[in-house]
Amino acid sequence: MQCFIVMPCLNEEVALVATCASLGFGCGHQAAPPDVRLILVDNGSEDRTFAVMQNIQGRSPRNSVILASEPERGYVPPRHRGILVASELAALENCPDDRVLIIQADADTDYQQGYVLAV
């Protein structure tokens, strides 16, 4: 099973590091499972959100954090962009659709340890 966490981000520079750390990315106190990837989708932030996203990517295992952008504001467009990115990555790896799990996450939530494994 290949798992992707899609996380839209709009002006989340303050909360994003802690949120990603709670999922095991960046400077997390727990490591994310190796078959889990985080897709961060900037939705036109006007603060330093994208720079924070880059920092989280740089502090995470290689290819475990993918960055994307979606200029169309709203709830649906960045989630849709993240799903498209996940689908493209799964296809590149020849992973069949029935072996792909996409989890929608919020950029300002602190997730409990083991959250991804429980899903």
Legacy VTK file of the C-alpha trace (Angstrom):
# vtk DataFile Version 3.0
C-alpha trace
ASCII
DATASET POLYDATA
POINTS 119 float
0.000 0.000 0.000
1.291 3.436 -0.944
-0.051 6.222 1.266
-0.089 9.927 0.414
-1.057 12.655 2.857
-2.406 15.677 0.976
-2.149 18.901 2.964
-3.338 22.218 1.512
-1.515 25.215 2.988
-2.692 28.821 3.000
-0.755 31.238 5.196
0.287 28.482 7.597
3.885 29.509 8.353
3.230 29.466 12.107
1.564 26.056 12.479
3.011 24.044 9.588
6.259 22.844 11.194
4.458 21.425 14.241
1.741 19.832 12.117
4.233 18.096 9.828
6.377 17.041 12.797
3.327 15.417 14.401
3.028 13.277 11.252
6.741 12.405 11.278
8.057 14.846 8.672
10.626 17.594 9.100
11.884 17.631 12.653
9.365 15.116 13.868
9.701 13.254 17.133
8.545 10.173 15.264
9.462 9.071 11.771
6.730 8.613 9.215
6.413 5.058 7.879
8.600 4.562 4.776
5.619 3.996 2.453
3.999 7.319 3.401
4.600 10.576 1.550
3.444 14.059 2.372
2.195 16.323 -0.412
2.175 19.965 0.679
0.099 22.188 -1.615
0.568 25.943 -1.290
-2.679 27.732 -2.110
-1.339 31.223 -2.811
0.048 32.028 0.622
1.087 35.612 1.275
3.426 34.781 4.157
6.490 32.513 4.365
4.507 29.277 4.032
6.327 28.099 0.894
9.743 28.691 2.500
8.587 26.676 5.532
7.414 23.913 3.181
10.863 23.840 1.555
12.508 23.626 4.974
10.293 20.691 5.974
11.135 18.954 2.701
14.850 19.500 3.299
14.652 18.047 6.816
12.727 14.954 5.740
13.948 11.739 4.092
14.564 12.151 0.384
11.398 12.036 -1.754
9.122 11.777 1.278
7.802 15.351 1.016
6.521 16.650 -2.303
5.762 20.329 -2.862
3.026 21.603 -5.148
1.192 24.853 -5.784
-2.397 25.637 -6.645
-3.149 29.293 -7.364
-6.939 28.868 -7.398
-8.084 29.621 -3.868
-10.619 27.566 -1.978
-10.966 24.220 -0.247
-11.361 22.005 -3.294
-8.648 23.219 -5.730
-5.587 22.524 -3.526
-6.966 19.163 -2.406
-7.629 18.261 -6.037
-4.086 19.323 -7.004
-2.659 17.099 -4.255
-4.724 14.137 -5.441
-3.479 14.669 -8.997
0.129 14.733 -7.772
-0.424 11.542 -5.748
-2.022 9.822 -8.741
0.877 10.828 -11.009
3.456 9.527 -8.523
1.593 6.245 -8.074
1.369 5.797 -11.849
5.099 6.473 -12.259
5.758 3.708 -9.737
3.295 1.332 -11.402
1.232 1.214 -8.232
-2.343 0.124 -9.029
-5.185 2.373 -7.871
-6.430 -0.210 -5.387
-3.056 -0.033 -3.590
-3.128 3.772 -3.127
-4.497 5.480 -0.022
-4.879 9.259 0.011
-5.390 10.932 3.378
-6.599 14.530 3.536
-4.956 16.513 6.336
-5.154 20.050 7.694
-2.104 22.269 8.029
-3.068 23.569 11.466
-3.745 20.302 13.292
-1.527 18.381 15.711
-1.907 14.684 14.906
-1.449 12.000 17.552
1.468 9.597 17.274
0.540 6.663 15.058
-2.250 8.582 13.303
-1.264 7.452 9.794
-0.836 3.821 10.835
-4.297 3.865 12.425
-5.952 4.975 9.194
LINES 1 120
119 0 1 2 3 4 5 6 7 8 9 10 11 12 13 14 15 16 17 18 19 20 21 22 23 24 25 26 27 28 29 30 31 32 33 34 35 36 37 38 39 40 41 42 43 44 45 46 47 48 49 50 51 52 53 54 55 56 57 58 59 60 61 62 63 64 65 66 67 68 69 70 71 72 73 74 75 76 77 78 79 80 81 82 83 84 85 86 87 88 89 90 91 92 93 94 95 96 97 98 99 100 101 102 103 104 105 106 107 108 109 110 111 112 113 114 115 116 117 118
